[in-house]
Amino acid sequence: MISGGRCRHAPKSSSATAYRKVFVSRVHQLLHLATFRVSLQAFKRYQETAITGEIVRVMDEIIDDPGSPRWVRHFSVHDDPPVNVKGRLGRSRKRLDIRVVSAQRLPRSRFSFEAKRLGKDHPVADYLGAEGLGCFLSGDYAREEVDAGMLGYVQTESVDVWAQRVGDGIHAAASLQLIAGDRWKHRPLKGGPTHTFHTRHDRPAVGKRLDVYHTLLACC
């Protein structure tokens, strides 16, 4: 599990799955700690890159804080990192919004976030589209992972209103390959943000399914 101590090689058994679950939970705990140190309500009119930059800055401060939980010392957080894939070099590479990395075990564990604003002129279609959730489902992002995160910066109305809209949008779009029988559901992770939801999708282009954790943050 993620704790203090030396960097170890990743287990080669089913315990690797258990480790991954703890890692994903820790990523969301780190995100939640950051939201306590920033005034999200002040971001009502901010651009997505400005909000993301502030969240990453504070996550980095938490990692450097001697008073933070010991497990954060293994983590690093990256703002707008390029995605290195075959066929894309230099400036042609796509760029994630946030990548969180843990070096406690080798190979390192990585978790990717894509962020979108939700509000006037920023509809659910943008959140779910080719530059949002679609980047994960196409395999452009998190191709080697089995899970990923979406961040929705709610800048009008309420989180509950937008949660309903996003969930309805996912269920209505066959192109998003929601697993048969699966549903948009409220699923906050231990110690993580309150408004986290979960969906599971097929990814024919990748050949593996993807668990997506959707976290909606009230920026209004």
N, C-alpha and C positions, 0 to 999 in steps of 0.2 A: 504494500500500500504506500501512498505518498506520505512520507514523513521525513524526519531528519536522517542524516547518514550519508554514506558514500553513494556515488552513482553506480548502479548495478545494471547488468544486462537484463532485458525484458524476458519474462518467463516464456517457455515454449509450450505451455499447457493451457487448460481452460482458465487458469488464474490470470492469464493475460487479459481475458474479457473482464474479469472482476477489477483488475487494475485500471483498465480503460474507463470503466464506469466511475471509479473514484476520481480519476483525472478529470473527466468531464464535469463532475460535481464540483471539484476544486476550482476549475475555470470559472464556473458560475458564482462560486463563493467570492472569488477575487473580483469579479464584475460587481457583485452586490456591495462589497466593501467600498468599491470606488464610488458607487452612487450615493453613499453616505457622506462623501467628502466633496461632492460637487453639488451645486444648486441646479438641479435639472429644470426647475421651473423658469430659470433665467434663459433657457435655450429655446423659448417659444418661437423666435424668429431666426434662429441660427441655421446656417447651412449644415448639411450632413457632415461634411469634412471637419467643420469647426467643433461640432459636438463630439464626434469620434476622437478627434485629437485631444480634447480635454479629458475624455474618459481614459484614453491610453496614458496620458501624462500622469493622471492620478493613480492608475493601476501600477505604473512604474514607481511612483513614490511609495506605494504600499510595499512593493517588493524590496525597496531599499530601507524601509523603516525597521530598526532593530526591535521595535515593539510589536511587529506583525507576527502572525502565526509562523512557526518554524518552516512549514512546508512551502511557503512562498519563495524561500531563498533559491529553490530549484527552478523557479519560473522566470521566463522573460516574455515581454509583450512587444509586439511590433505593429506600427501604424503604417498602413498602405504598402505592405511588402509585395514585391513582384512574385508571381507564380512561375516557377521554373518547370516548363514542360517541353517535351520534344517538339521541334518545329517552330518554337517562338524564342527569339533571342533579343537581348537588349531592350529597346523601348517598345518592341512589339509584344512584350510579355503583358499579360493581364495583371491587375493588382487587386489584392484583397483589401478589405477595410481594416480588419484586425486579425493577427495570428498570435495565439498564445502557445508557448513552447515550454515543456518540462524536460530537463536534462537529468532527472533522477535515474532513469533507466535508459539504456541504449538498445535499439535506436530511439532517439528522442520522440516524445509524444507531442503531437501538434493538434490544435483545434482552431478552426477558421470561423470568423464571423463576417457576414455581409450586413451592412446597415442601410436602412431607407427611412426617409421621413414619411410620416402619415399625417395628412392635414390638407388644407386648401391647396389645390394644384399638385398634390402628392397622393394620388389615389392608391387603392389596393393593387391595381393593375401594375404599378411600378414595383411594388414590393414583391409581387409574384412573377414578374416578367423576366425577360432574358438577362437583364442586368441585376436582378435580385435573386430570388430563390432559384430561378432558372439556371444561374451560373453553377449552382451545385448539381442540379439534376442533369445537366449536359456533361458534367465531368470536367468543366473548366476549372472549378475549384474543388478542393477536398477529394480529389480523385482516388487517392490511396486510403482515405479514411472511411469509416462507417457511420460517422456522425458529424454534424456541423451546426452552426448557430446563425439565426437571423435576429437582427436587432431592429425594432420598430420604434422610431422616435415620434411619439404622439404629440402633435403640436396644436390640435384643436379637439374639441369635444372631450371624450374620456377614453381611458384604456378599454373599458368594457365595450363601448360602442365599436371601437376599432378591432377588438378581439373578435367580435361577432362578424364583422365584415371580412376580416382575413380568413376566418374559418369557413364562412360561406363561400368565399372566392376559391379556396382550395378544393372544397367539395364539388364546386361547379365546373372546374377545369380538368377535363380528362387528360389534357396534355401534361399535367403535373404528376401523373402516375401514382396517385395515392394507392397504397396497398388495399386490396379488396377487403372490406370489413373494418378497416382502420378508420378512426375518426380524429378530428381536431379535438384535443382535450387538454384541460388545465393540468399541468404537471410540473409544479415548482420543484427544483432539486434542493436537497438538504443544504440549508445555509445560503441559498441563492435568491435571486429576485422573486418577488411575489407573483408577478404576472408572466410566468413562463408556461408555454404550451408546447405540445408535442405532436408531430406527424411522422409517418414512415412512408417512404416512397421507393418505387422501383426506379432503377437507372439502367435501361437497356444499353445505353452507349458505354456504360462502365462495366456492367456485369455484376454489380453488387447493389444491395439496397442501402438506403441512407436514412438514418434517424435525424430529424431536424428539431432543434430546440428553438422555439420562437420566443424571444423576450421583448415585451413591450414596455417602454419606459415613458412615464408621464413627464413630458417637457412643456407643460402648460399649466 
